[in-house]
Every structure is written in structure tokens, then in C-alpha cells.
């Protein structure tokens, strides 16, 4: 086995499509099979966890003869990465690692990822590809309001924007008033941030007496949290720009695993020359080969990297719930449907499964309600059943009668479309906490059990 999984990045005109984007599906799958065989052998030889996991289920890298054989190999979970903390998943010596990122680790040990120089070059090229698909062009000014640091969003967007040939404004997250000032003064063409933080910036502009529709921004590349088409409409009409999705997660690479085309705005195309996606039924107790679902079926997204050197990842369970669809703007690359939620972010309320994205979708169809809401789970003393309260802001300028009617309608629509009961609490506009990055929607107020 060579020291690298794939050759180094080939540099080309940053404004042009990568050759892989114009491949036929047959050509792409031939490339996937070759890279997948290389990656399985590379991971087995270099990462002790994978040697153990493959041996435990009795598979070897050369058992993969066609793409469907991947279903015979074991999954990787966040718990696996945490068990190998900090550097047990690395497939190269420490002197080949040029950067380390990590998750926040708020619920336990952080997950740690490393990158070789070739990994960073590949990552930058895929972020650039995603940005270009979303309408960003060389020479644009790009305002980056993702957080910098161990989180992959800020630096991932930064180096991708530079690789595309743009002018980068590395603002990072937070300091919303300063964000507005720099957007006003520097006149960027593009902003990159979470969709809910762009909503915060839009509200801050209005509070300062500025019209968000008259800003210089014409393109928003938003990611790092699930968002709906209703949220896209809110941002696009409120700021007079095109808003496109970008998808990624640090364990697989960071932002740029998939990107949305501005021409179609119909979901992110997965860059399948670098990542092999699968959809599985996360609730299948066996989680064997039969758990792999056909394209079009809804389930949990699973990724295998095809070109990573420092940290190859095999069948990583993302917890994101979506489905795979045929490609459109990039016909050979499959698309992800909108992420409806995460399997670990799902509320089960009296036997009914529900996600914050469902509430967002319903609320934004009611004109008197804003996108600002929180979901509070509680179990009142003496009760055996959980209760859900949704605290939501009405829009500025609505009458009390309109607000009351909107709350009643929201409660009715949640019951009809989700099948669950919720108490709606109207709060004053501006009362709820605003996003400075990733927004927290769910607050679990139930008594802790030990």
C-alpha cells in the first residue's frame, strides 16, 4: 500500500467545473469502487480499530468486489471515535498531521479529526466546488461568519473561499453589531454562516434602521444545521439574495461533503468522487445488510470516505435523517433530500416522533409568526406523561388578535400534521435568545434520573 490513498490535488481553473462533476454515473462508480477498495485496505492496515472491527465480523478488504459489498462491513460511530481519543484513529504518523480539529465535546469526550496537507488541499477544493455550485465566483468578496477554531466551519469555509479565488473577510461568529457594520462598510457579495445566524443578522439590520434587502449580499451559503425551504424563503425574501445549502460534518471532513446548486435549489449534491453515501434504517435492530435502503427511502445517512489520508472513515453513522435522490444539476452525483432532523435530536412525545424542522416548516407558513421559537420538554410534578411547550415570537406589527389566532392555528396544525399536542406560548418579539452560530432549539426541562 502506498503512503497516500489518492494522488495530490490537481489544480485547475477555480471558476470551472472539476472533471469529476462531468463524469457519467458509470465512470463515477468505477472510480468509487477503486477508491473504496484502496481505502478499506488502507484503513485495515493502518488503524487498529478497523482491523479489530473487520476481524470481529470476519471481513477483509478484498471481500469488497462490488459497491454493494460495502454493506457487509461494520459501521463507525461517534462512540468509536471517542473510545480512540485523542489520536487512535489516525492512519499516518504524527509528523504528517498538519492540522487537528475537534467537536465541542459538550456531551462527553470530543471527537478528534486530523488532516494531512493533501487532506487540507482536497477539503479546500471541495468547499470551493460547493461554493461555485451555489453561485459564488472568483473575485467575489466573501464574509465568513462561521466560528473559527476547533469547529471545522470557519476554517473550512475560509480555505475553500481562498481556493476559489475570492476575497475572504474572516469575521467568525458573534459580535452581531460588528457583523452588520462590516457588511455595510466592506460590501461583500457572499455570506457564509448558519441559516439561523443569518436570520439574526437580518433582524439586527432592521433594528439599526437598515433595509436588509439593500445590502450588498447576493448569495448566502448556509450550513451546519438543518433548515427548511420555508426558512430559505424567509431569508431570500428578507434579504433579496440566493440562499443555498452546504453540508458536512467534521468526522467525515467538514463543510463541503455536499453542496447545493443555485440553478436548482433542490438539495445538496454529494461529491461522490470523494464520499460513498448509504441510507440505512436506524431503527432496524439488526443493522445488517438488510438495513441498507434503496434510493428514495428515508433513513439515516452513512458515509465512507474515499480519499482521506489522516483519518479514513468507514460507514460512519451521521445520525442525520434524509434520503438519496437522483442528481439534477450534477446528473452523476446523487442528491440528499432536506435533512428532516437527527435520530439523536428526535423528540418522542407520547409515542409520536417529531423534529424541530417540522415545527419550523409549519410556523413559517403562518404569516403572523416569526422563525424564532424554542421547544421545551417538561414533566410536571405528579404527571406520568411528558409535555411540550413551544415558545414563539410573533412578527413585529401584528395585532393581538392576529397573534392569538396564529397561536391557535399553530397548535392545530401541529396536531394535524405531526400528531402531537403542544402548548403554544407567545412571547414578545426579540425576547428569545438569538443564534450566534448553531442554534439550540430543544430545552429538556424534565427531572434528571440517575
C-alpha positions as CSV (number, residue, x, y, z in Angstrom):
1,X,0.0,0.0,0.0
2,X,1.3,3.4,-0.9
3,X,1.6,6.3,1.6
4,X,-1.4,8.0,0.2
5,X,-4.9,6.9,-0.7
6,X,-5.1,9.1,-3.9
7,X,-2.8,11.4,-5.8
8,X,-2.4,15.0,-4.7
9,X,-5.0,17.6,-5.7
10,X,-4.7,18.6,-9.4
11,X,-5.1,22.4,-9.6
12,X,-7.2,23.8,-12.4
13,X,-9.2,26.9,-13.3
14,X,-11.0,27.6,-10.0
15,X,-14.0,29.0,-11.8
16,X,-14.5,25.9,-14.0
17,X,-16.2,22.6,-13.1
18,X,-14.0,19.8,-11.7
19,X,-13.6,16.9,-14.2
20,X,-15.4,14.6,-11.8
21,X,-18.5,16.8,-11.9
22,X,-19.0,15.9,-15.6
23,X,-18.3,12.2,-15.4
24,X,-21.0,9.7,-16.3
25,X,-22.6,7.6,-13.5
26,X,-20.8,4.5,-14.8
27,X,-17.4,6.3,-14.8
28,X,-18.1,7.6,-11.3
29,X,-18.9,4.2,-9.9
30,X,-15.8,2.6,-11.4
31,X,-13.8,5.4,-9.7
32,X,-15.7,4.8,-6.4
33,X,-15.0,1.1,-6.5
34,X,-11.3,1.5,-7.0
35,X,-11.0,4.2,-4.3
36,X,-13.2,2.2,-1.9
37,X,-11.0,-0.9,-2.3
38,X,-7.9,1.3,-1.6
39,X,-9.5,2.9,1.4
40,X,-10.6,-0.3,3.1
41,X,-7.2,-1.8,2.7
42,X,-5.5,1.4,3.9
43,X,-7.8,1.6,7.0
44,X,-7.3,-2.1,7.8
45,X,-3.5,-1.8,7.6
46,X,-3.1,1.5,9.5
47,X,-6.0,2.0,12.0
48,X,-6.1,-0.7,14.8
49,X,-9.8,0.0,15.4
50,X,-10.7,-1.0,11.9
51,X,-8.5,-4.2,12.0
52,X,-10.4,-5.2,15.2
53,X,-13.8,-4.4,13.8
54,X,-13.2,-6.1,10.4
55,X,-11.8,-9.2,12.2
56,X,-14.7,-9.4,14.6
57,X,-17.2,-9.7,11.8
58,X,-15.0,-11.8,9.6
59,X,-14.5,-9.5,6.6
60,X,-11.3,-8.4,4.8
61,X,-10.7,-5.5,2.5
62,X,-10.5,-7.8,-0.6
63,X,-14.0,-9.1,0.2
64,X,-15.3,-5.9,-1.5
65,X,-15.7,-6.8,-5.1
66,X,-18.6,-4.6,-6.0
67,X,-20.1,-1.4,-4.4
68,X,-22.9,-3.3,-2.7
69,X,-20.4,-5.4,-0.8
70,X,-19.8,-2.3,1.4
71,X,-22.9,-3.3,3.4
72,X,-21.0,-6.3,4.8
73,X,-18.5,-4.0,6.6
74,X,-19.1,-2.7,10.1
75,X,-20.3,0.8,10.9
76,X,-18.2,3.5,12.7
77,X,-20.0,5.6,15.3
78,X,-19.2,8.7,17.3
79,X,-18.6,6.4,20.3
80,X,-15.9,4.6,18.3
81,X,-14.1,7.9,17.7
82,X,-14.4,8.8,21.4
83,X,-13.0,5.4,22.5
84,X,-9.9,6.1,20.4
85,X,-9.4,9.6,21.9
86,X,-7.3,11.5,21.1
87,X,-5.3,10.2,18.2
88,X,-6.1,6.5,17.9
89,X,-8.0,6.9,14.6
90,X,-5.1,8.5,12.8
91,X,-3.7,6.5,9.9
92,X,-0.4,8.5,9.5
93,X,2.4,9.3,11.8
94,X,2.1,12.5,13.9
95,X,4.7,14.3,11.8
96,X,2.3,14.0,8.8
97,X,-0.6,15.6,10.6
98,X,-0.7,19.4,9.8
99,X,-4.0,20.3,11.5
100,X,-6.3,18.9,14.2
101,X,-10.0,19.8,14.6
102,X,-12.4,18.5,17.3
103,X,-16.0,18.6,18.2
104,X,-17.2,20.7,21.2
105,X,-17.3,17.6,23.4
106,X,-20.3,19.0,25.4
107,X,-21.7,15.5,25.9
108,X,-18.5,13.6,26.6
109,X,-15.1,13.3,25.1
110,X,-14.7,15.3,21.9
111,X,-14.3,13.6,18.6
112,X,-10.8,14.4,17.2
113,X,-10.0,14.6,13.5
114,X,-6.6,15.1,11.8
115,X,-5.6,16.2,8.3
116,X,-2.5,15.8,6.2
117,X,-1.6,18.6,3.8
118,X,-3.2,16.6,1.0
119,X,-6.4,16.3,3.1
120,X,-6.5,20.0,3.6
121,X,-5.9,20.7,-0.1
122,X,-8.7,18.2,-1.0
123,X,-11.0,19.8,1.6
124,X,-10.4,23.3,0.2
125,X,-11.1,22.1,-3.3
126,X,-14.4,20.5,-2.3
127,X,-15.6,23.6,-0.4
128,X,-14.7,25.7,-3.5
129,X,-16.7,23.3,-5.6
130,X,-19.6,23.6,-3.3
131,X,-19.4,27.4,-3.3
132,X,-19.1,27.6,-7.0
133,X,-22.2,25.4,-7.4
134,X,-24.1,27.8,-5.1
135,X,-23.2,30.8,-7.4
136,X,-20.0,32.1,-5.8
137,X,-17.4,33.2,-8.3
138,X,-13.7,34.1,-8.2
139,X,-13.3,37.8,-7.3
140,X,-16.3,37.9,-5.1
141,X,-15.9,39.2,-1.5
142,X,-16.9,36.5,1.0
143,X,-17.9,37.4,4.6
144,X,-17.4,34.3,6.8
145,X,-19.5,34.3,10.0
146,X,-19.0,30.6,10.9
147,X,-16.9,30.2,14.1
148,X,-13.2,29.7,13.7
149,X,-11.2,27.4,15.9
150,X,-11.6,23.7,16.6
151,X,-15.0,23.8,14.9
152,X,-14.5,23.0,11.2
153,X,-16.9,25.5,9.8
154,X,-14.9,28.7,9.8
155,X,-11.5,27.4,8.6
156,X,-13.2,25.0,6.2
157,X,-15.1,27.8,4.6
158,X,-12.0,30.1,4.7
159,X,-9.6,27.9,2.8
160,X,-12.3,26.9,0.3
161,X,-13.1,30.5,-0.4
162,X,-9.4,31.2,-1.0
163,X,-9.1,28.2,-3.2
164,X,-12.0,29.5,-5.3
165,X,-10.2,32.8,-5.8
166,X,-12.4,35.0,-3.7
167,X,-11.5,37.8,-1.2
168,X,-12.1,36.5,2.3
169,X,-13.4,38.5,5.2
170,X,-12.7,36.2,8.2
171,X,-15.2,37.7,10.7
172,X,-16.1,34.5,12.6
173,X,-19.3,34.2,14.7
174,X,-20.8,36.5,17.2
175,X,-20.5,40.3,17.6
176,X,-23.6,40.8,15.5
177,X,-23.5,44.6,15.5
178,X,-19.9,44.4,14.1
179,X,-21.1,41.9,11.5
180,X,-23.7,44.4,10.3
181,X,-21.1,47.2,10.3
182,X,-18.6,45.2,8.2
183,X,-21.3,44.1,5.8
184,X,-22.3,47.7,5.4
185,X,-18.8,49.0,5.0
186,X,-17.0,46.2,3.2
187,X,-19.9,45.4,0.8
188,X,-19.3,41.6,0.5
189,X,-21.1,39.7,-2.3
190,X,-21.4,36.5,-0.2
191,X,-22.0,35.5,3.3
192,X,-21.3,32.0,4.8
193,X,-22.9,31.2,8.2
194,X,-25.7,29.1,9.7
195,X,-29.2,29.9,8.5
196,X,-30.4,30.9,11.9
197,X,-27.4,33.3,12.4
198,X,-28.2,34.9,9.1
199,X,-31.7,35.4,10.4
200,X,-30.1,37.1,13.5
201,X,-28.1,39.4,11.2
202,X,-31.1,40.3,9.2
203,X,-33.0,41.2,12.4
204,X,-30.1,43.3,13.6
205,X,-30.0,45.2,10.4
206,X,-33.7,46.1,10.8
207,X,-33.1,47.1,14.4
208,X,-30.4,49.5,13.2
209,X,-32.8,51.1,10.7
210,X,-31.2,49.4,7.7
211,X,-33.1,47.6,4.9
212,X,-31.5,44.1,4.6
213,X,-32.8,43.9,1.0
214,X,-30.5,46.8,0.1
215,X,-27.3,45.2,1.5
216,X,-24.5,44.2,-1.0
217,X,-25.1,40.5,-0.2
218,X,-26.4,38.5,-3.2
219,X,-25.5,34.9,-2.1
220,X,-25.7,33.1,1.2
221,X,-24.1,29.7,1.6
222,X,-25.6,28.3,4.8
223,X,-25.0,25.1,6.7
224,X,-24.2,23.4,10.0
225,X,-27.8,22.9,11.0
226,X,-31.0,21.5,9.3
227,X,-33.2,24.1,7.7
228,X,-36.3,24.1,5.6
229,X,-37.5,25.6,2.3
230,X,-39.7,27.9,4.4
231,X,-36.5,29.2,6.1
232,X,-34.9,29.7,2.7
233,X,-37.9,31.7,1.6
234,X,-37.7,33.8,4.8
235,X,-34.0,34.6,4.1
236,X,-34.3,35.2,0.4
237,X,-37.3,37.5,0.6
238,X,-36.0,39.3,3.6
239,X,-32.5,39.9,2.2
240,X,-33.0,39.8,-1.6
241,X,-30.4,37.1,-2.2
242,X,-30.0,33.4,-3.2
243,X,-29.6,31.1,-0.2
244,X,-28.1,27.7,-0.8
245,X,-27.2,24.8,1.5
246,X,-23.7,23.3,2.2
247,X,-23.4,20.0,4.1
248,X,-20.6,18.4,6.0
249,X,-19.5,17.1,9.4
250,X,-16.1,17.1,11.0
251,X,-15.9,13.3,11.4
252,X,-16.2,12.9,7.6
253,X,-14.3,16.1,6.6
254,X,-16.1,19.3,7.5
255,X,-18.2,21.5,5.3
256,X,-18.1,20.6,1.6
257,X,-19.1,17.0,1.6
258,X,-22.1,18.1,-0.4
259,X,-23.3,21.4,-1.9
260,X,-26.4,22.8,-3.4
261,X,-26.7,24.3,-6.9
262,X,-28.1,27.8,-7.2
263,X,-29.8,26.8,-10.5
264,X,-32.0,24.1,-9.0
265,X,-32.0,24.7,-5.2
266,X,-33.3,21.1,-4.8
267,X,-30.9,19.7,-2.2
268,X,-27.2,19.2,-1.9
269,X,-25.3,17.1,-4.5
270,X,-22.9,14.7,-2.7
271,X,-19.4,14.8,-4.1
272,X,-19.4,11.1,-4.7
273,X,-15.9,11.0,-6.1
274,X,-14.7,11.5,-2.5
275,X,-17.6,10.0,-0.4
276,X,-19.8,7.0,-0.8
277,X,-23.2,7.5,0.8
278,X,-25.7,5.0,2.0
279,X,-29.1,5.3,3.7
280,X,-29.9,2.8,6.5
281,X,-32.9,2.1,8.7
282,X,-31.6,3.4,12.1
283,X,-34.4,1.5,13.9
284,X,-33.6,-1.9,12.4
285,X,-32.3,-3.8,15.4
286,X,-30.0,-6.0,13.2
287,X,-28.5,-3.1,11.2
288,X,-27.1,-5.7,8.8
289,X,-27.1,-5.8,5.0
290,X,-30.9,-5.7,5.0
291,X,-30.9,-2.3,6.8
292,X,-29.4,-0.6,3.7
293,X,-32.3,1.2,2.0
294,X,-32.9,1.9,-1.7
295,X,-32.5,5.4,-3.1
296,X,-35.6,7.5,-2.4
297,X,-36.3,5.8,1.0
298,X,-35.9,7.9,4.2
299,X,-33.4,6.9,6.9
300,X,-30.1,7.7,8.4
301,X,-27.2,8.9,6.2
302,X,-24.0,6.9,6.4
303,X,-20.7,7.9,4.8
304,X,-17.5,6.2,3.8
305,X,-14.6,8.4,2.8
306,X,-12.7,7.5,-0.5
307,X,-9.7,9.9,-0.4
308,X,-8.8,10.8,3.1
309,X,-5.3,10.1,4.4
310,X,-5.1,11.1,8.0
311,X,-8.5,9.7,9.1
312,X,-10.2,7.4,6.7
313,X,-13.8,6.8,7.9
314,X,-15.7,3.6,7.1
315,X,-19.5,3.6,7.1
316,X,-19.8,6.5,9.6
317,X,-23.3,6.9,11.1
318,X,-24.1,10.6,10.8
319,X,-27.4,10.5,12.7
320,X,-28.8,12.8,10.0
321,X,-32.1,11.7,8.6
322,X,-32.7,12.2,4.9
323,X,-32.9,10.2,1.6
324,X,-30.8,9.9,-1.6
325,X,-32.3,11.2,-4.8
326,X,-31.1,11.3,-8.5
327,X,-28.7,14.1,-9.5
328,X,-30.0,17.1,-11.4
329,X,-27.5,20.0,-11.8
330,X,-24.8,17.4,-11.5
331,X,-26.5,14.3,-13.0
332,X,-24.0,11.7,-12.0
333,X,-23.9,12.8,-8.3
334,X,-26.8,11.9,-6.1
335,X,-28.6,14.5,-4.0
336,X,-29.5,14.5,-0.4
337,X,-33.1,15.4,0.4
338,X,-33.6,18.0,3.1
339,X,-32.4,16.7,6.4
340,X,-35.6,16.4,8.5
341,X,-33.7,16.1,11.8
342,X,-31.2,13.9,13.6
343,X,-32.0,10.5,15.0
344,X,-30.5,11.7,18.3
345,X,-32.4,15.0,18.2
346,X,-35.8,13.4,17.8
347,X,-38.4,14.1,20.4
348,X,-40.7,11.2,21.2
349,X,-43.8,12.8,22.8
350,X,-46.4,10.3,23.9
351,X,-45.3,7.9,21.2
352,X,-45.1,10.4,18.4
353,X,-41.8,11.2,16.7
354,X,-41.2,14.9,16.0
355,X,-38.3,17.2,15.0
356,X,-37.7,21.0,15.3
357,X,-37.7,21.2,11.5
358,X,-41.3,20.1,11.4
359,X,-42.3,22.9,13.7
360,X,-40.3,25.4,11.7
361,X,-42.0,24.4,8.5
362,X,-45.5,24.8,10.0
363,X,-44.8,28.0,11.8
364,X,-43.3,29.8,8.7
365,X,-46.5,29.1,6.8
366,X,-48.4,31.2,9.3
367,X,-47.9,34.9,8.3
368,X,-48.2,36.3,11.8
369,X,-45.4,34.0,13.3
370,X,-41.7,34.5,13.1
371,X,-39.0,31.8,12.7
372,X,-37.9,32.4,16.3
373,X,-39.1,29.6,18.6
374,X,-37.9,27.2,21.3
375,X,-39.3,23.8,22.3
376,X,-39.4,22.9,26.0
377,X,-40.0,19.4,27.2
378,X,-41.2,19.0,30.8
379,X,-42.9,16.6,33.1
380,X,-44.9,18.4,35.7
381,X,-44.8,17.1,39.2
382,X,-47.3,14.3,39.7
383,X,-47.7,13.7,36.0
384,X,-46.6,10.5,34.2
385,X,-46.5,11.9,30.7
386,X,-44.2,14.5,29.1
387,X,-45.5,17.8,27.9
388,X,-44.3,20.1,25.1
389,X,-44.4,23.8,25.2
390,X,-43.4,25.9,22.1
391,X,-42.3,29.4,22.9
392,X,-42.6,31.5,19.7
393,X,-42.3,35.2,18.7
394,X,-45.0,36.8,16.6
395,X,-43.9,39.1,13.8
396,X,-43.4,42.8,14.5
397,X,-46.5,44.9,13.6
398,X,-49.1,42.2,14.1
399,X,-52.1,42.8,16.3
400,X,-53.0,40.9,19.4
401,X,-55.9,39.4,17.6
402,X,-53.7,38.2,14.7
403,X,-51.2,36.8,17.2
404,X,-53.8,34.8,19.2
405,X,-55.3,33.4,16.0
406,X,-51.8,32.4,14.8
407,X,-51.1,30.5,18.1
408,X,-54.3,28.6,17.8
409,X,-53.6,27.7,14.2
410,X,-50.0,26.6,15.0
411,X,-51.4,24.3,17.7
412,X,-54.0,22.9,15.3
413,X,-51.5,22.3,12.5
414,X,-49.0,20.6,14.8
415,X,-51.8,18.2,15.9
416,X,-52.9,17.6,12.3
417,X,-49.5,17.2,10.6
418,X,-47.4,15.8,13.4
419,X,-50.0,14.1,15.5
420,X,-48.9,15.6,18.8
421,X,-50.3,18.1,21.3
422,X,-48.3,21.2,22.2
423,X,-48.9,24.2,24.4
424,X,-48.1,27.5,22.4
425,X,-46.7,30.3,24.4
426,X,-46.4,33.7,22.6
427,X,-43.5,35.9,23.7
428,X,-42.6,39.4,22.7
429,X,-40.6,40.0,19.5
430,X,-36.9,39.9,20.4
431,X,-37.4,38.0,23.7
432,X,-35.9,34.7,22.7
433,X,-32.1,34.0,22.5
434,X,-30.7,34.6,19.1
435,X,-28.2,32.3,17.3
436,X,-24.5,33.2,17.4
437,X,-23.7,30.0,15.4
438,X,-25.6,26.8,15.8
439,X,-29.0,27.4,17.3
440,X,-30.3,25.4,20.2
441,X,-34.0,24.6,19.6
442,X,-34.8,22.0,22.2
443,X,-34.7,22.6,26.0
444,X,-35.2,19.5,28.1
445,X,-36.6,20.6,31.5
446,X,-37.6,17.1,32.7
447,X,-36.2,16.0,36.0
448,X,-32.9,14.2,35.6
449,X,-32.8,10.5,36.5
450,X,-29.7,8.7,37.6
